[in-house]
Amino acid sequence: MTGFTLFDLEDIVDDRLANGDATSYTRKLAAKGMPKAAQKVGEEAVEAVIAAVSGDRKGLASETADLLYHLIVVLRLAGVPLSDVMAELAARTGRSGLEEKAARPKE
Ligand SMILES: N=c1c2ncn([C@@H]3O[C@H](COP(=O)(O)OP(=O)(O)OP(=O)(O)O)[C@@H](O)[C@H]3O)c2ncn1[C@@H]1O[C@H](COP(=O)(O)O)[C@@H](O)[C@H]1O
Protein backbone atom coordinates (compact mmCIF):
# COMPACT_ATOMS: atom_id res chain seq x y z
CA MET A 1 0.00 0.00 0.00
CA THR A 2 1.48 3.37 -0.99
CA GLY A 3 0.27 6.85 -0.11
CA PHE A 4 0.11 7.70 -3.81
CA THR A 5 -3.37 8.80 -4.92
CA LEU A 6 -5.12 9.61 -8.18
CA PHE A 7 -4.98 13.27 -7.09
CA ASP A 8 -1.16 13.00 -7.03
CA LEU A 9 -1.29 11.55 -10.55
CA GLU A 10 -3.62 14.36 -11.64
CA ASP A 11 -1.06 16.91 -10.34
CA ILE A 12 1.72 15.21 -12.34
CA VAL A 13 -0.44 15.13 -15.49
CA ASP A 14 -1.33 18.82 -15.05
CA ASP A 15 2.35 19.67 -14.67
CA ARG A 16 3.29 17.72 -17.82
CA LEU A 17 0.46 19.30 -19.80
CA ALA A 18 1.71 22.76 -18.80
CA ASN A 19 5.46 22.21 -18.70
CA GLY A 20 6.21 18.86 -20.33
CA ASP A 21 9.11 18.70 -22.76
CA ALA A 22 9.94 16.25 -25.56
CA THR A 23 10.59 13.50 -23.02
CA SER A 24 7.00 13.59 -21.76
CA TYR A 25 4.56 10.96 -23.04
CA THR A 26 1.70 13.00 -21.56
CA ARG A 27 2.72 16.06 -23.55
CA LYS A 28 3.18 13.99 -26.74
CA LEU A 29 -0.26 12.39 -26.32
CA ALA A 30 -1.93 15.73 -25.60
CA ALA A 31 -0.38 17.19 -28.75
CA LYS A 32 -2.25 14.54 -30.77
CA GLY A 33 -5.53 15.86 -29.38
CA MET A 34 -8.60 14.54 -27.63
CA PRO A 35 -9.56 11.90 -30.23
CA LYS A 36 -6.22 10.09 -29.81
CA ALA A 37 -6.24 10.39 -26.00
CA ALA A 38 -9.83 9.12 -25.86
CA GLN A 39 -8.93 6.26 -28.21
CA LYS A 40 -6.17 5.25 -25.78
CA VAL A 41 -8.76 5.06 -22.96
CA GLY A 42 -10.79 2.65 -25.10
CA GLU A 43 -7.73 0.53 -25.91
CA GLU A 44 -6.58 0.35 -22.30
CA ALA A 45 -10.12 -0.50 -21.15
CA VAL A 46 -10.24 -3.42 -23.59
CA GLU A 47 -6.83 -4.62 -22.39
CA ALA A 48 -8.05 -4.47 -18.77
CA VAL A 49 -11.19 -6.42 -19.69
CA ILE A 50 -9.11 -9.08 -21.46
CA ALA A 51 -6.88 -9.44 -18.39
CA ALA A 52 -9.97 -9.69 -16.16
CA VAL A 53 -11.70 -12.40 -18.14
CA SER A 54 -8.50 -14.39 -18.56
CA GLY A 55 -7.86 -14.37 -14.81
CA ASP A 56 -4.60 -12.42 -15.17
CA ARG A 57 -4.55 -10.58 -11.84
CA LYS A 58 -1.14 -8.95 -12.36
CA GLY A 59 -2.10 -7.91 -15.87
CA LEU A 60 -5.40 -6.53 -14.63
CA ALA A 61 -3.64 -4.33 -12.08
CA SER A 62 -1.17 -3.10 -14.71
CA GLU A 63 -3.80 -2.46 -17.40
CA THR A 64 -6.05 -0.72 -14.87
CA ALA A 65 -3.13 1.60 -14.03
CA ASP A 66 -2.75 2.38 -17.76
CA LEU A 67 -6.51 2.97 -17.99
CA LEU A 68 -6.70 5.30 -14.99
CA TYR A 69 -3.70 7.31 -16.20
CA HIS A 70 -5.17 7.78 -19.69
CA LEU A 71 -8.59 8.58 -18.22
CA ILE A 72 -7.04 11.34 -16.12
CA VAL A 73 -5.31 12.74 -19.21
CA VAL A 74 -8.69 12.82 -20.98
CA LEU A 75 -10.40 14.44 -17.99
CA ARG A 76 -7.75 17.17 -17.84
CA LEU A 77 -7.87 17.77 -21.62
CA ALA A 78 -11.64 18.18 -21.19
CA GLY A 79 -11.14 20.56 -18.25
CA VAL A 80 -12.86 18.21 -15.80
CA PRO A 81 -11.11 18.01 -12.41
CA LEU A 82 -10.85 14.62 -10.73
CA SER A 83 -12.60 16.20 -7.73
CA ASP A 84 -15.79 16.40 -9.87
CA VAL A 85 -15.63 12.65 -10.41
CA MET A 86 -15.00 12.02 -6.71
CA ALA A 87 -17.90 14.31 -5.79
CA GLU A 88 -20.12 12.32 -8.14
CA LEU A 89 -19.05 9.07 -6.53
CA ALA A 90 -19.44 10.53 -3.04
CA ALA A 91 -22.98 11.66 -3.84
CA ARG A 92 -23.83 8.08 -4.75
CA THR A 93 -22.82 6.58 -1.43
CA GLY A 94 -25.68 5.38 0.70
CA ARG A 95 -27.74 4.52 -2.38
CA SER A 96 -27.51 1.18 -4.12
CA GLY A 97 -26.75 1.05 -7.83
CA LEU A 98 -30.08 -0.70 -8.41
CA GLU A 99 -31.97 2.09 -6.63
CA GLU A 100 -30.15 4.67 -8.75
CA LYS A 101 -31.01 2.75 -11.92
CA ALA A 102 -34.70 2.50 -10.97
CA ALA A 103 -34.84 6.27 -10.32
CA ARG A 104 -33.49 7.20 -13.78
CA PRO A 105 -35.97 9.02 -16.05
CA LYS A 106 -37.64 6.61 -18.46
CA GLU A 107 -36.53 7.04 -22.09
N1 LIG B 1 1.07 6.49 -15.32
C1 LIG B 1 1.60 6.78 -16.40
C2 LIG B 1 1.46 5.93 -17.55
N2 LIG B 1 0.82 4.76 -17.74
C3 LIG B 1 1.04 4.42 -19.02
N3 LIG B 1 1.82 5.33 -19.63
C4 LIG B 1 2.37 5.31 -20.99
O1 LIG B 1 1.34 5.03 -21.89
C5 LIG B 1 1.93 4.50 -23.07
C6 LIG B 1 1.02 3.40 -23.55
O2 LIG B 1 1.73 2.54 -24.36
P1 LIG B 1 1.11 1.93 -25.65
O3 LIG B 1 2.09 0.94 -26.16
O4 LIG B 1 -0.29 1.48 -25.40
O5 LIG B 1 0.97 3.19 -26.59
P2 LIG B 1 2.06 3.80 -27.56
O6 LIG B 1 2.51 2.75 -28.50
O7 LIG B 1 3.15 4.48 -26.77
O8 LIG B 1 1.19 4.91 -28.27
P3 LIG B 1 0.31 4.77 -29.56
O9 LIG B 1 1.16 4.18 -30.64
O10 LIG B 1 -0.89 3.94 -29.21
O11 LIG B 1 -0.07 6.18 -29.85
C7 LIG B 1 3.35 4.05 -22.70
O12 LIG B 1 4.28 4.95 -23.26
C8 LIG B 1 3.35 4.16 -21.20
O13 LIG B 1 4.61 4.49 -20.66
C9 LIG B 1 2.09 6.30 -18.75
N4 LIG B 1 2.80 7.45 -18.89
C10 LIG B 1 2.91 8.26 -17.80
N5 LIG B 1 2.35 7.94 -16.58
C11 LIG B 1 2.51 8.86 -15.41
O14 LIG B 1 2.70 10.17 -15.88
C12 LIG B 1 3.93 10.67 -15.38
C13 LIG B 1 4.50 11.65 -16.37
O15 LIG B 1 4.92 10.94 -17.52
P4 LIG B 1 5.55 11.75 -18.73
O16 LIG B 1 4.49 12.60 -19.29
O17 LIG B 1 6.04 10.72 -19.71
O18 LIG B 1 6.67 12.56 -18.15
C14 LIG B 1 4.80 9.46 -15.13
O19 LIG B 1 5.81 9.73 -14.19
C15 LIG B 1 3.75 8.52 -14.58
O20 LIG B 1 3.49 8.85 -13.22
PDBQT file of the ligand as one rigid body, heavy atoms in Angstrom, charges set to zero:
ROOT
HETATM    1  N1  LIG A 201       1.074   6.491 -15.321  1.00  0.00    +0.000 NA
HETATM    2  C1  LIG A 201       1.603   6.776 -16.402  1.00  0.00    +0.000 A 
HETATM    3  C2  LIG A 201       1.456   5.934 -17.551  1.00  0.00    +0.000 A 
HETATM    4  N2  LIG A 201       0.816   4.765 -17.738  1.00  0.00    +0.000 NA
HETATM    5  C3  LIG A 201       1.044   4.424 -19.020  1.00  0.00    +0.000 A 
HETATM    6  N3  LIG A 201       1.825   5.328 -19.633  1.00  0.00    +0.000 N 
HETATM    7  C4  LIG A 201       2.366   5.312 -20.992  1.00  0.00    +0.000 C 
HETATM    8  O1  LIG A 201       1.341   5.025 -21.887  1.00  0.00    +0.000 OA
HETATM    9  C5  LIG A 201       1.929   4.502 -23.068  1.00  0.00    +0.000 C 
HETATM   10  C6  LIG A 201       1.015   3.395 -23.548  1.00  0.00    +0.000 C 
HETATM   11  O2  LIG A 201       1.730   2.543 -24.356  1.00  0.00    +0.000 OA
HETATM   12  P1  LIG A 201       1.109   1.925 -25.651  1.00  0.00    +0.000 P 
HETATM   13  O3  LIG A 201       2.087   0.939 -26.157  1.00  0.00    +0.000 OA
HETATM   14  O4  LIG A 201      -0.291   1.484 -25.398  1.00  0.00    +0.000 OA
HETATM   15  O5  LIG A 201       0.972   3.190 -26.595  1.00  0.00    +0.000 OA
HETATM   16  P2  LIG A 201       2.061   3.802 -27.563  1.00  0.00    +0.000 P 
HETATM   17  O6  LIG A 201       2.511   2.746 -28.504  1.00  0.00    +0.000 OA
HETATM   18  O7  LIG A 201       3.147   4.480 -26.772  1.00  0.00    +0.000 OA
HETATM   19  O8  LIG A 201       1.190   4.912 -28.265  1.00  0.00    +0.000 OA
HETATM   20  P3  LIG A 201       0.308   4.770 -29.560  1.00  0.00    +0.000 P 
HETATM   21  O9  LIG A 201       1.158   4.179 -30.644  1.00  0.00    +0.000 OA
HETATM   22  O10 LIG A 201      -0.894   3.941 -29.206  1.00  0.00    +0.000 OA
HETATM   23  O11 LIG A 201      -0.071   6.177 -29.850  1.00  0.00    +0.000 OA
HETATM   24  C7  LIG A 201       3.345   4.046 -22.704  1.00  0.00    +0.000 C 
HETATM   25  O12 LIG A 201       4.285   4.948 -23.265  1.00  0.00    +0.000 OA
HETATM   26  C8  LIG A 201       3.350   4.160 -21.196  1.00  0.00    +0.000 C 
HETATM   27  O13 LIG A 201       4.614   4.491 -20.659  1.00  0.00    +0.000 OA
HETATM   28  C9  LIG A 201       2.085   6.298 -18.749  1.00  0.00    +0.000 A 
HETATM   29  N4  LIG A 201       2.802   7.454 -18.887  1.00  0.00    +0.000 NA
HETATM   30  C10 LIG A 201       2.910   8.255 -17.797  1.00  0.00    +0.000 A 
HETATM   31  N5  LIG A 201       2.348   7.937 -16.578  1.00  0.00    +0.000 N 
HETATM   32  C11 LIG A 201       2.509   8.864 -15.410  1.00  0.00    +0.000 C 
HETATM   33  O14 LIG A 201       2.697  10.167 -15.877  1.00  0.00    +0.000 OA
HETATM   34  C12 LIG A 201       3.929  10.673 -15.377  1.00  0.00    +0.000 C 
HETATM   35  C13 LIG A 201       4.501  11.650 -16.372  1.00  0.00    +0.000 C 
HETATM   36  O15 LIG A 201       4.917  10.939 -17.520  1.00  0.00    +0.000 OA
HETATM   37  P4  LIG A 201       5.555  11.754 -18.731  1.00  0.00    +0.000 P 
HETATM   38  O16 LIG A 201       4.492  12.604 -19.285  1.00  0.00    +0.000 OA
HETATM   39  O17 LIG A 201       6.040  10.719 -19.715  1.00  0.00    +0.000 OA
HETATM   40  O18 LIG A 201       6.672  12.560 -18.147  1.00  0.00    +0.000 OA
HETATM   41  C14 LIG A 201       4.800   9.455 -15.128  1.00  0.00    +0.000 C 
HETATM   42  O19 LIG A 201       5.810   9.735 -14.185  1.00  0.00    +0.000 OA
HETATM   43  C15 LIG A 201       3.750   8.516 -14.585  1.00  0.00    +0.000 C 
HETATM   44  O20 LIG A 201       3.489   8.850 -13.218  1.00  0.00    +0.000 OA
ENDROOT
TORSDOF 0
